[in-house]
């Protein structure tokens, strides 16, 4: 006969397992309508149209991008209200010569990168600290798995690059590692010990990433 304490332990284990599975499988919540219309917004085709990426592309054609230039133009839930509840979003990535999208993560989505113009060195690091790197060219697609550290860099000295990133979330989120580590106010002593370096080096990194 199973004791009551064993029943409690079993129930607790099942509850914990269910909670963990729910967390692992978490994504944008399902909606029970075709779309979500904000108050005060007129419902017509304009609501489902986003033009900021067109404007960014036009600027790219008329204004050569300077060295180390990098710009992201997002079409996520905050910029494009029609995406709320739809579990999709986009971003236009523009790189000048030597431009880099520094190491970062998207906590709520994988990223599918499509090169429209030029070529990029891309890479990500898995949970076993193995690096996967590749130079991808115009017309290529590369996937960065959900939640893993990744980057993109234009190694060309004179040519710019344009790419589109697609996400399986209306709000994939982004954590830029240099800014989060050295621009967020983490105590310098923690950083010194974490990176096994000296305070002078850490202060230089903090100065470079503040603001």
C-alpha positions in Angstrom: 0.0 0.0 0.0 1.3 3.4 -1.0 1.7 5.9 1.9 0.1 9.3 1.8 3.6 10.9 1.8 4.4 8.9 -1.3 1.2 10.2 -2.9 2.2 13.8 -2.1 5.7 13.2 -3.5 4.3 11.7 -6.7 1.8 14.6 -7.1 4.6 17.1 -6.5 6.8 15.5 -9.1 4.1 15.4 -11.7 3.2 19.1 -11.0 6.9 20.1 -11.3 7.3 18.1 -14.5 4.2 19.6 -16.0 5.4 23.1 -15.1 8.8 22.5 -16.6 7.3 21.2 -19.9 5.1 24.2 -20.0 8.1 26.5 -19.6 10.1 24.7 -22.3 7.2 24.8 -24.8 6.2 28.3 -24.0 5.6 30.6 -27.0 3.4 33.5 -28.0 -0.1 32.9 -26.5 -2.8 31.7 -28.9 -5.6 34.1 -29.6 -9.3 33.3 -30.1 -9.9 35.8 -32.9 -8.5 36.4 -36.4 -6.5 39.3 -35.1 -6.3 41.9 -32.3 -7.4 45.4 -33.1 -6.2 48.1 -30.8 -8.8 50.7 -29.5 -9.2 53.7 -31.8 -7.6 52.0 -34.8 -9.6 51.9 -38.1 -9.8 48.4 -39.5 -8.8 48.4 -43.2 -5.8 47.0 -45.2 -3.6 49.8 -43.9 -3.7 48.2 -40.4 -2.0 45.1 -41.9 0.7 47.1 -43.8 4.1 48.1 -42.5 6.2 50.6 -44.5 9.3 51.3 -42.4 11.3 48.5 -44.0 10.7 50.2 -47.4 12.0 53.5 -46.1 15.1 51.8 -44.7 15.8 50.1 -48.0 15.4 53.4 -49.8 17.9 55.1 -47.5 20.3 52.2 -48.1 20.1 52.9 -51.9 20.7 56.6 -51.6 23.1 56.9 -48.7 26.3 54.7 -48.8 26.8 53.2 -45.3 30.0 54.3 -43.5 32.6 51.9 -42.0 31.4 49.8 -39.1 27.8 51.0 -39.6 25.1 48.6 -38.4 21.4 49.3 -38.2 18.3 47.2 -37.3 14.8 48.2 -38.5 12.3 46.0 -36.6 8.8 45.0 -37.6 7.8 43.4 -34.3 4.7 43.8 -32.1 5.8 47.2 -30.7 6.3 48.8 -34.2 3.6 46.9 -36.1 0.5 46.4 -34.0 -1.1 44.0 -36.4 1.4 41.3 -35.3 0.0 41.1 -31.8 -1.0 37.4 -31.3 0.3 36.3 -34.7 3.7 34.8 -33.5 5.8 36.3 -36.3 8.0 39.3 -36.8 10.8 40.6 -39.1 13.9 42.7 -38.9 15.9 44.4 -41.6 19.6 44.3 -40.9 22.0 46.7 -42.7 25.8 46.4 -42.4 28.4 48.9 -43.6 31.9 47.7 -44.3 33.2 46.0 -41.2 29.8 46.3 -39.5 28.9 43.8 -36.8 25.7 42.7 -35.0 27.5 41.8 -31.7 27.0 38.6 -29.8 23.4 38.5 -28.6 20.4 36.1 -27.9 16.7 36.1 -28.6 15.1 34.5 -25.6 11.7 33.8 -27.2 12.5 32.7 -30.7 14.8 31.1 -33.2 16.0 33.4 -36.0 16.0 32.7 -39.7 18.4 35.0 -41.6 18.1 35.6 -45.3 20.8 37.5 -47.2 19.4 40.0 -49.7 22.7 41.6 -50.7 26.4 40.8 -50.0 27.8 38.2 -47.6 28.2 37.8 -43.9 30.2 35.7 -41.5 27.6 34.3 -39.1 27.9 32.0 -36.1 26.3 30.7 -32.9 27.5 28.8 -29.8 25.6 25.8 -28.5 25.1 24.7 -24.9 28.3 22.6 -25.1 30.3 25.7 -26.1 30.8 24.5 -29.6 31.0 27.2 -32.2 29.2 26.9 -35.6 30.4 29.5 -38.1 29.8 30.0 -41.8 30.1 32.7 -44.5 26.7 33.0 -46.1 26.1 34.8 -49.4 23.2 36.5 -51.2 20.3 34.1 -51.4 21.4 31.9 -48.5 19.4 31.2 -45.4 20.9 30.4 -42.0 19.1 29.5 -38.7 20.1 30.5 -35.2 18.5 28.2 -32.7 16.3 29.7 -30.0 18.1 31.3 -27.0 21.6 30.6 -28.2 24.4 33.2 -28.5 25.0 34.3 -32.1 26.4 37.1 -34.2 26.7 38.4 -37.8 29.7 40.4 -39.2 30.4 42.0 -42.6 34.1 41.3 -43.4 34.1 43.3 -46.6 36.2 46.5 -46.6 34.1 48.4 -49.2 30.8 46.6 -49.7 27.6 46.8 -47.6 25.3 44.0 -46.7 21.5 43.8 -46.4 19.7 40.9 -44.7 16.2 40.0 -43.3 15.7 38.2 -40.1 12.5 36.3 -39.5 11.3 35.2 -36.0 8.6 32.9 -34.7 7.4 35.4 -32.1 5.8 38.8 -32.4 8.2 39.9 -29.7 11.4 37.7 -29.8 13.3 39.9 -27.4 17.1 40.6 -27.6 19.9 40.6 -25.1 23.1 42.1 -26.5 25.8 40.6 -24.4 28.4 43.4 -24.4 25.7 45.9 -23.3 24.1 43.6 -20.8 27.4 42.7 -19.2 29.3 46.0 -19.3 26.5 48.6 -19.7 23.9 47.4 -17.2 25.6 48.4 -13.9 26.8 45.0 -12.8 29.3 45.5 -10.0 32.8 45.7 -11.4 34.2 43.2 -8.9 31.8 40.6 -10.2 33.0 41.2 -13.7 36.7 41.2 -12.7 36.2 37.8 -11.1 33.9 36.4 -13.8 36.3 37.2 -16.6 39.5 36.6 -14.5 41.0 40.0 -15.5 41.9 43.3 -13.8 39.7 46.3 -12.9 41.4 48.6 -15.5 40.3 46.3 -18.3 36.8 46.0 -16.9 36.5 49.8 -16.6 37.6 50.2 -20.2 34.9 47.8 -21.3 32.3 49.5 -19.1 33.2 52.9 -20.6 32.9 51.5 -24.1 29.4 50.1 -23.5 27.7 52.7 -21.3 25.0 54.9 -22.9 
